[in-house]
Amino acid sequence: MREGFTQKRCPKCGGNIFLDRDLYGWYEQCLQCSYTSNLSVIVDVREKNDVSSLVQAGGNKTTK
């Protein structure tokens, strides 16, 4: 599946979840039943090889 999708993770129907963000922040939505859940914390990995450089989405502070 494409990036942004997770398979069989919906708590309501077991369907596929799509991760996205809008004006209010990050959320996940089921493609089968439209279940929607707001996500409070999303972590963005800036470098695939260096796991220690994680940046919280929406912020600009890097922790090492």
PDB file of N, CA, C and O in Angstrom:
ATOM      1  N   MET A   1       0.837  -1.188   0.000  1.00  0.00           N
ATOM      2  CA  MET A   1       0.000   0.000   0.000  1.00  0.00           C
ATOM      3  C   MET A   1       0.877   1.245   0.000  1.00  0.00           C
ATOM      4  O   MET A   1       2.059   1.181   0.338  1.00  0.00           O
ATOM      5  N   ARG A   2       0.302   2.358  -0.375  1.00  0.00           N
ATOM      6  CA  ARG A   2       1.043   3.616  -0.433  1.00  0.00           C
ATOM      7  C   ARG A   2       1.324   4.147   0.965  1.00  0.00           C
ATOM      8  O   ARG A   2       0.715   3.728   1.950  1.00  0.00           O
ATOM      9  N   GLU A   3       2.270   5.086   1.017  1.00  0.00           N
ATOM     10  CA  GLU A   3       2.592   5.729   2.282  1.00  0.00           C
ATOM     11  C   GLU A   3       1.368   6.478   2.786  1.00  0.00           C
ATOM     12  O   GLU A   3       0.657   7.101   1.997  1.00  0.00           O
ATOM     13  N   GLY A   4       1.115   6.427   4.081  1.00  0.00           N
ATOM     14  CA  GLY A   4      -0.048   7.077   4.663  1.00  0.00           C
ATOM     15  C   GLY A   4      -1.157   6.100   4.989  1.00  0.00           C
ATOM     16  O   GLY A   4      -2.109   6.450   5.686  1.00  0.00           O
ATOM     17  N   PHE A   5      -1.046   4.877   4.494  1.00  0.00           N
ATOM     18  CA  PHE A   5      -2.047   3.856   4.750  1.00  0.00           C
ATOM     19  C   PHE A   5      -1.498   2.810   5.710  1.00  0.00           C
ATOM     20  O   PHE A   5      -0.312   2.484   5.663  1.00  0.00           O
ATOM     21  N   THR A   6      -2.344   2.288   6.570  1.00  0.00           N
ATOM     22  CA  THR A   6      -2.006   1.116   7.367  1.00  0.00           C
ATOM     23  C   THR A   6      -3.117   0.104   7.169  1.00  0.00           C
ATOM     24  O   THR A   6      -4.284   0.482   7.068  1.00  0.00           O
ATOM     25  N   GLN A   7      -2.780  -1.156   7.113  1.00  0.00           N
ATOM     26  CA  GLN A   7      -3.764  -2.187   6.825  1.00  0.00           C
ATOM     27  C   GLN A   7      -4.386  -2.750   8.096  1.00  0.00           C
ATOM     28  O   GLN A   7      -3.702  -2.980   9.093  1.00  0.00           O
ATOM     29  N   LYS A   8      -5.698  -2.967   8.040  1.00  0.00           N
ATOM     30  CA  LYS A   8      -6.451  -3.673   9.070  1.00  0.00           C
ATOM     31  C   LYS A   8      -6.159  -3.168  10.480  1.00  0.00           C
ATOM     32  O   LYS A   8      -5.797  -3.944  11.364  1.00  0.00           O
ATOM     33  N   ARG A   9      -6.317  -1.865  10.680  1.00  0.00           N
ATOM     34  CA  ARG A   9      -6.025  -1.271  11.977  1.00  0.00           C
ATOM     35  C   ARG A   9      -7.216  -0.534  12.593  1.00  0.00           C
ATOM     36  O   ARG A   9      -7.109  -0.044  13.717  1.00  0.00           O
ATOM     37  N   CYS A  10      -8.327  -0.443  11.898  1.00  0.00           N
ATOM     38  CA  CYS A  10      -9.489   0.281  12.414  1.00  0.00           C
ATOM     39  C   CYS A  10     -10.065  -0.452  13.631  1.00  0.00           C
ATOM     40  O   CYS A  10     -10.331  -1.651  13.555  1.00  0.00           O
ATOM     41  N   PRO A  11     -10.261   0.261  14.762  1.00  0.00           N
ATOM     42  CA  PRO A  11     -10.817  -0.392  15.949  1.00  0.00           C
ATOM     43  C   PRO A  11     -12.302  -0.722  15.810  1.00  0.00           C
ATOM     44  O   PRO A  11     -12.823  -1.561  16.546  1.00  0.00           O
ATOM     45  N   LYS A  12     -12.981  -0.069  14.875  1.00  0.00           N
ATOM     46  CA  LYS A  12     -14.416  -0.284  14.702  1.00  0.00           C
ATOM     47  C   LYS A  12     -14.722  -1.452  13.770  1.00  0.00           C
ATOM     48  O   LYS A  12     -15.543  -2.308  14.100  1.00  0.00           O
ATOM     49  N   CYS A  13     -14.066  -1.496  12.603  1.00  0.00           N
ATOM     50  CA  CYS A  13     -14.398  -2.524  11.611  1.00  0.00           C
ATOM     51  C   CYS A  13     -13.204  -3.370  11.171  1.00  0.00           C
ATOM     52  O   CYS A  13     -13.382  -4.356  10.456  1.00  0.00           O
ATOM     53  N   GLY A  14     -11.984  -2.998  11.590  1.00  0.00           N
ATOM     54  CA  GLY A  14     -10.796  -3.732  11.164  1.00  0.00           C
ATOM     55  C   GLY A  14     -10.321  -3.352   9.775  1.00  0.00           C
ATOM     56  O   GLY A  14      -9.523  -4.072   9.175  1.00  0.00           O
ATOM     57  N   GLY A  15     -10.795  -2.241   9.261  1.00  0.00           N
ATOM     58  CA  GLY A  15     -10.452  -1.808   7.904  1.00  0.00           C
ATOM     59  C   GLY A  15      -9.130  -1.071   7.819  1.00  0.00           C
ATOM     60  O   GLY A  15      -8.369  -1.014   8.785  1.00  0.00           O
ATOM     61  N   ASN A  16      -8.871  -0.513   6.658  1.00  0.00           N
ATOM     62  CA  ASN A  16      -7.626   0.203   6.376  1.00  0.00           C
ATOM     63  C   ASN A  16      -7.719   1.652   6.843  1.00  0.00           C
ATOM     64  O   ASN A  16      -8.721   2.329   6.613  1.00  0.00           O
ATOM     65  N   ILE A  17      -6.663   2.115   7.499  1.00  0.00           N
ATOM     66  CA  ILE A  17      -6.604   3.469   8.047  1.00  0.00           C
ATOM     67  C   ILE A  17      -5.709   4.339   7.164  1.00  0.00           C
ATOM     68  O   ILE A  17      -4.651   3.902   6.710  1.00  0.00           O
ATOM     69  N   PHE A  18      -6.150   5.573   6.928  1.00  0.00           N
ATOM     70  CA  PHE A  18      -5.356   6.556   6.195  1.00  0.00           C
ATOM     71  C   PHE A  18      -4.945   7.655   7.164  1.00  0.00           C
ATOM     72  O   PHE A  18      -5.798   8.227   7.843  1.00  0.00           O
ATOM     73  N   LEU A  19      -3.651   7.959   7.238  1.00  0.00           N
ATOM     74  CA  LEU A  19      -3.143   9.030   8.097  1.00  0.00           C
ATOM     75  C   LEU A  19      -3.019  10.309   7.284  1.00  0.00           C
ATOM     76  O   LEU A  19      -2.486  10.299   6.174  1.00  0.00           O
ATOM     77  N   ASP A  20      -3.515  11.413   7.842  1.00  0.00           N
ATOM     78  CA  ASP A  20      -3.469  12.695   7.140  1.00  0.00           C
ATOM     79  C   ASP A  20      -3.503  13.819   8.161  1.00  0.00           C
ATOM     80  O   ASP A  20      -3.709  13.580   9.350  1.00  0.00           O
ATOM     81  N   ARG A  21      -3.302  15.034   7.700  1.00  0.00           N
ATOM     82  CA  ARG A  21      -3.425  16.189   8.585  1.00  0.00           C
ATOM     83  C   ARG A  21      -4.202  17.283   7.879  1.00  0.00           C
ATOM     84  O   ARG A  21      -4.238  17.361   6.651  1.00  0.00           O
ATOM     85  N   ASP A  22      -4.823  18.126   8.690  1.00  0.00           N
ATOM     86  CA  ASP A  22      -5.569  19.260   8.172  1.00  0.00           C
ATOM     87  C   ASP A  22      -5.213  20.485   9.007  1.00  0.00           C
ATOM     88  O   ASP A  22      -4.189  20.501   9.691  1.00  0.00           O
ATOM     89  N   LEU A  23      -6.052  21.498   8.951  1.00  0.00           N
ATOM     90  CA  LEU A  23      -5.805  22.738   9.669  1.00  0.00           C
ATOM     91  C   LEU A  23      -5.687  22.524  11.176  1.00  0.00           C
ATOM     92  O   LEU A  23      -4.983  23.276  11.849  1.00  0.00           O
ATOM     93  N   TYR A  24      -6.362  21.515  11.713  1.00  0.00           N
ATOM     94  CA  TYR A  24      -6.424  21.289  13.153  1.00  0.00           C
ATOM     95  C   TYR A  24      -5.402  20.284  13.663  1.00  0.00           C
ATOM     96  O   TYR A  24      -5.268  20.124  14.876  1.00  0.00           O
ATOM     97  N   GLY A  25      -4.683  19.609  12.791  1.00  0.00           N
ATOM     98  CA  GLY A  25      -3.670  18.652  13.224  1.00  0.00           C
ATOM     99  C   GLY A  25      -3.811  17.314  12.514  1.00  0.00           C
ATOM    100  O   GLY A  25      -4.545  17.190  11.533  1.00  0.00           O
ATOM    101  N   TRP A  26      -3.088  16.305  13.029  1.00  0.00           N
ATOM    102  CA  TRP A  26      -3.073  14.970  12.434  1.00  0.00           C
ATOM    103  C   TRP A  26      -4.291  14.166  12.861  1.00  0.00           C
ATOM    104  O   TRP A  26      -4.790  14.317  13.976  1.00  0.00           O
ATOM    105  N   TYR A  27      -4.764  13.308  11.960  1.00  0.00           N
ATOM    106  CA  TYR A  27      -5.875  12.413  12.263  1.00  0.00           C
ATOM    107  C   TYR A  27      -5.733  11.146  11.441  1.00  0.00           C
ATOM    108  O   TYR A  27      -4.988  11.104  10.461  1.00  0.00           O
ATOM    109  N   GLU A  28      -6.460  10.109  11.854  1.00  0.00           N
ATOM    110  CA  GLU A  28      -6.524   8.875  11.082  1.00  0.00           C
ATOM    111  C   GLU A  28      -7.982   8.603  10.756  1.00  0.00           C
ATOM    112  O   GLU A  28      -8.865   8.845  11.579  1.00  0.00           O
ATOM    113  N   GLN A  29      -8.234   8.095   9.546  1.00  0.00           N
ATOM    114  CA  GLN A  29      -9.599   7.838   9.107  1.00  0.00           C
ATOM    115  C   GLN A  29      -9.656   6.500   8.393  1.00  0.00           C
ATOM    116  O   GLN A  29      -8.800   6.183   7.567  1.00  0.00           O
ATOM    117  N   CYS A  30     -10.688   5.710   8.724  1.00  0.00           N
ATOM    118  CA  CYS A  30     -10.881   4.412   8.092  1.00  0.00           C
ATOM    119  C   CYS A  30     -11.505   4.606   6.715  1.00  0.00           C
ATOM    120  O   CYS A  30     -12.447   5.382   6.555  1.00  0.00           O
ATOM    121  N   LEU A  31     -10.975   3.900   5.728  1.00  0.00           N
ATOM    122  CA  LEU A  31     -11.491   4.014   4.366  1.00  0.00           C
ATOM    123  C   LEU A  31     -12.785   3.235   4.168  1.00  0.00           C
ATOM    124  O   LEU A  31     -13.543   3.525   3.243  1.00  0.00           O
ATOM    125  N   GLN A  32     -13.049   2.247   5.025  1.00  0.00           N
ATOM    126  CA  GLN A  32     -14.249   1.437   4.863  1.00  0.00           C
ATOM    127  C   GLN A  32     -15.454   2.008   5.620  1.00  0.00           C
ATOM    128  O   GLN A  32     -16.543   2.102   5.055  1.00  0.00           O
ATOM    129  N   CYS A  33     -15.271   2.393   6.901  1.00  0.00           N
ATOM    130  CA  CYS A  33     -16.426   2.816   7.709  1.00  0.00           C
ATOM    131  C   CYS A  33     -16.395   4.296   8.087  1.00  0.00           C
ATOM    132  O   CYS A  33     -17.323   4.776   8.739  1.00  0.00           O
ATOM    133  N   SER A  34     -15.352   5.031   7.693  1.00  0.00           N
ATOM    134  CA  SER A  34     -15.190   6.471   7.960  1.00  0.00           C
ATOM    135  C   SER A  34     -14.940   6.809   9.423  1.00  0.00           C
ATOM    136  O   SER A  34     -15.092   7.966   9.815  1.00  0.00           O
ATOM    137  N   TYR A  35     -14.557   5.825  10.245  1.00  0.00           N
ATOM    138  CA  TYR A  35     -14.170   6.100  11.626  1.00  0.00           C
ATOM    139  C   TYR A  35     -13.014   7.095  11.605  1.00  0.00           C
ATOM    140  O   TYR A  35     -12.059   6.920  10.848  1.00  0.00           O
ATOM    141  N   THR A  36     -13.095   8.143  12.435  1.00  0.00           N
ATOM    142  CA  THR A  36     -12.057   9.167  12.479  1.00  0.00           C
ATOM    143  C   THR A  36     -11.579   9.349  13.906  1.00  0.00           C
ATOM    144  O   THR A  36     -12.381   9.372  14.840  1.00  0.00           O
ATOM    145  N   SER A  37     -10.271   9.478  14.074  1.00  0.00           N
ATOM    146  CA  SER A  37      -9.679   9.697  15.383  1.00  0.00           C
ATOM    147  C   SER A  37      -8.582  10.748  15.255  1.00  0.00           C
ATOM    148  O   SER A  37      -7.717  10.650  14.385  1.00  0.00           O
ATOM    149  N   ASN A  38      -8.625  11.757  16.129  1.00  0.00           N
ATOM    150  CA  ASN A  38      -7.581  12.777  16.141  1.00  0.00           C
ATOM    151  C   ASN A  38      -6.355  12.223  16.847  1.00  0.00           C
ATOM    152  O   ASN A  38      -6.479  11.522  17.851  1.00  0.00           O
ATOM    153  N   LEU A  39      -5.178  12.531  16.332  1.00  0.00           N
ATOM    154  CA  LEU A  39      -3.927  12.048  16.907  1.00  0.00           C
ATOM    155  C   LEU A  39      -3.231  13.197  17.611  1.00  0.00           C
ATOM    156  O   LEU A  39      -3.073  14.277  17.041  1.00  0.00           O
ATOM    157  N   SER A  40      -2.815  12.969  18.845  1.00  0.00           N
ATOM    158  CA  SER A  40      -2.208  14.051  19.613  1.00  0.00           C
ATOM    159  C   SER A  40      -0.721  14.215  19.334  1.00  0.00           C
ATOM    160  O   SER A  40      -0.218  15.338  19.342  1.00  0.00           O
ATOM    161  N   VAL A  41      -0.002  13.113  19.085  1.00  0.00           N
ATOM    162  CA  VAL A  41       1.443  13.198  18.867  1.00  0.00           C
ATOM    163  C   VAL A  41       1.820  12.389  17.637  1.00  0.00           C
ATOM    164  O   VAL A  41       1.485  11.209  17.526  1.00  0.00           O
ATOM    165  N   ILE A  42       2.515  13.034  16.720  1.00  0.00           N
ATOM    166  CA  ILE A  42       3.057  12.370  15.534  1.00  0.00           C
ATOM    167  C   ILE A  42       4.554  12.650  15.522  1.00  0.00           C
ATOM    168  O   ILE A  42       4.975  13.787  15.735  1.00  0.00           O
ATOM    169  N   VAL A  43       5.342  11.641  15.280  1.00  0.00           N
ATOM    170  CA  VAL A  43       6.794  11.802  15.225  1.00  0.00           C
ATOM    171  C   VAL A  43       7.238  11.617  13.787  1.00  0.00           C
ATOM    172  O   VAL A  43       6.871  10.640  13.135  1.00  0.00           O
ATOM    173  N   ASP A  44       8.028  12.557  13.296  1.00  0.00           N
ATOM    174  CA  ASP A  44       8.530  12.534  11.931  1.00  0.00           C
ATOM    175  C   ASP A  44      10.015  12.187  11.959  1.00  0.00           C
ATOM    176  O   ASP A  44      10.801  12.876  12.609  1.00  0.00           O
ATOM    177  N   VAL A  45      10.398  11.134  11.266  1.00  0.00           N
ATOM    178  CA  VAL A  45      11.800  10.734  11.208  1.00  0.00           C
ATOM    179  C   VAL A  45      12.459  11.496  10.066  1.00  0.00           C
ATOM    180  O   VAL A  45      12.086  11.329   8.904  1.00  0.00           O
ATOM    181  N   ARG A  46      13.437  12.329  10.397  1.00  0.00           N
ATOM    182  CA  ARG A  46      14.114  13.157   9.399  1.00  0.00           C
ATOM    183  C   ARG A  46      15.162  12.369   8.624  1.00  0.00           C
ATOM    184  O   ARG A  46      15.312  12.567   7.418  1.00  0.00           O
ATOM    185  N   GLU A  47      15.882  11.488   9.290  1.00  0.00           N
ATOM    186  CA  GLU A  47      16.895  10.673   8.632  1.00  0.00           C
ATOM    187  C   GLU A  47      16.600   9.212   8.921  1.00  0.00           C
ATOM    188  O   GLU A  47      16.446   8.824  10.079  1.00  0.00           O
ATOM    189  N   LYS A  48      16.522   8.402   7.877  1.00  0.00           N
ATOM    190  CA  LYS A  48      16.172   7.000   8.055  1.00  0.00           C
ATOM    191  C   LYS A  48      17.252   6.225   8.801  1.00  0.00           C
ATOM    192  O   LYS A  48      16.924   5.303   9.548  1.00  0.00           O
ATOM    193  N   ASN A  49      18.521   6.564   8.627  1.00  0.00           N
ATOM    194  CA  ASN A  49      19.607   5.829   9.261  1.00  0.00           C
ATOM    195  C   ASN A  49      19.862   6.258  10.695  1.00  0.00           C
ATOM    196  O   ASN A  49      20.408   5.478  11.475  1.00  0.00           O
ATOM    197  N   ASP A  50      19.483   7.472  11.063  1.00  0.00           N
ATOM    198  CA  ASP A  50      19.756   7.995  12.398  1.00  0.00           C
ATOM    199  C   ASP A  50      18.451   8.133  13.172  1.00  0.00           C
ATOM    200  O   ASP A  50      17.773   9.155  13.074  1.00  0.00           O
ATOM    201  N   VAL A  51      18.101   7.109  13.938  1.00  0.00           N
ATOM    202  CA  VAL A  51      16.841   7.100  14.680  1.00  0.00           C
ATOM    203  C   VAL A  51      16.874   8.120  15.812  1.00  0.00           C
ATOM    204  O   VAL A  51      15.817   8.540  16.283  1.00  0.00           O
ATOM    205  N   SER A  52      18.041   8.524  16.255  1.00  0.00           N
ATOM    206  CA  SER A  52      18.133   9.456  17.372  1.00  0.00           C
ATOM    207  C   SER A  52      17.707  10.876  16.997  1.00  0.00           C
ATOM    208  O   SER A  52      17.508  11.707  17.882  1.00  0.00           O
ATOM    209  N   SER A  53      17.566  11.168  15.712  1.00  0.00           N
ATOM    210  CA  SER A  53      17.147  12.512  15.309  1.00  0.00           C
ATOM    211  C   SER A  53      15.663  12.506  14.962  1.00  0.00           C
ATOM    212  O   SER A  53      15.284  12.507  13.791  1.00  0.00           O
ATOM    213  N   LEU A  54      14.842  12.499  15.991  1.00  0.00           N
ATOM    214  CA  LEU A  54      13.390  12.527  15.812  1.00  0.00           C
ATOM    215  C   LEU A  54      12.892  13.938  16.067  1.00  0.00           C
ATOM    216  O   LEU A  54      13.328  14.602  17.008  1.00  0.00           O
ATOM    217  N   VAL A  55      11.980  14.389  15.226  1.00  0.00           N
ATOM    218  CA  VAL A  55      11.414  15.722  15.357  1.00  0.00           C
ATOM    219  C   VAL A  55       9.911  15.580  15.458  1.00  0.00           C
ATOM    220  O   VAL A  55       9.295  14.897  14.640  1.00  0.00           O
ATOM    221  N   GLN A  56       9.315  16.214  16.449  1.00  0.00           N
ATOM    222  CA  GLN A  56       7.870  16.172  16.584  1.00  0.00           C
ATOM    223  C   GLN A  56       7.264  17.035  15.490  1.00  0.00           C
ATOM    224  O   GLN A  56       7.723  18.151  15.248  1.00  0.00           O
ATOM    225  N   ALA A  57       6.234  16.523  14.831  1.00  0.00           N
ATOM    226  CA  ALA A  57       5.600  17.236  13.728  1.00  0.00           C
ATOM    227  C   ALA A  57       5.089  18.589  14.206  1.00  0.00           C
ATOM    228  O   ALA A  57       4.488  18.696  15.275  1.00  0.00           O
ATOM    229  N   GLY A  58       5.332  19.602  13.416  1.00  0.00           N
ATOM    230  CA  GLY A  58       4.897  20.945  13.760  1.00  0.00           C
ATOM    231  C   GLY A  58       5.940  21.710  14.557  1.00  0.00           C
ATOM    232  O   GLY A  58       5.805  22.920  14.740  1.00  0.00           O
ATOM    233  N   GLY A  59       6.966  21.040  15.029  1.00  0.00           N
ATOM    234  CA  GLY A  59       8.017  21.688  15.814  1.00  0.00           C
ATOM    235  C   GLY A  59       9.302  21.742  15.025  1.00  0.00           C
ATOM    236  O   GLY A  59       9.404  21.174  13.938  1.00  0.00           O
ATOM    237  N   ASN A  60      10.276  22.423  15.574  1.00  0.00           N
ATOM    238  CA  ASN A  60      11.553  22.500  14.888  1.00  0.00           C
ATOM    239  C   ASN A  60      12.714  22.176  15.817  1.00  0.00           C
ATOM    240  O   ASN A  60      13.856  22.521  15.515  1.00  0.00           O
ATOM    241  N   LYS A  61      12.446  21.523  16.934  1.00  0.00           N
ATOM    242  CA  LYS A  61      13.478  21.175  17.900  1.00  0.00           C
ATOM    243  C   LYS A  61      13.934  19.742  17.664  1.00  0.00           C
ATOM    244  O   LYS A  61      13.109  18.830  17.622  1.00  0.00           O
ATOM    245  N   THR A  62      15.226  19.535  17.512  1.00  0.00           N
ATOM    246  CA  THR A  62      15.783  18.209  17.283  1.00  0.00           C
ATOM    247  C   THR A  62      16.409  17.707  18.570  1.00  0.00           C
ATOM    248  O   THR A  62      17.162  18.429  19.224  1.00  0.00           O
ATOM    249  N   THR A  63      16.097  16.458  18.938  1.00  0.00           N
ATOM    250  CA  THR A  63      16.699  15.855  20.122  1.00  0.00           C
ATOM    251  C   THR A  63      17.741  14.848  19.691  1.00  0.00           C
ATOM    252  O   THR A  63      17.523  14.094  18.743  1.00  0.00           O
ATOM    253  N   LYS A  64      18.865  14.825  20.372  1.00  0.00           N
ATOM    254  CA  LYS A  64      19.935  13.873  20.033  1.00  0.00           C
ATOM    255  C   LYS A  64      20.421  13.154  21.252  1.00  0.00           C
ATOM    256  O   LYS A  64      21.318  12.316  21.158  1.00  0.00           O
TER     257      LYS A  64
END
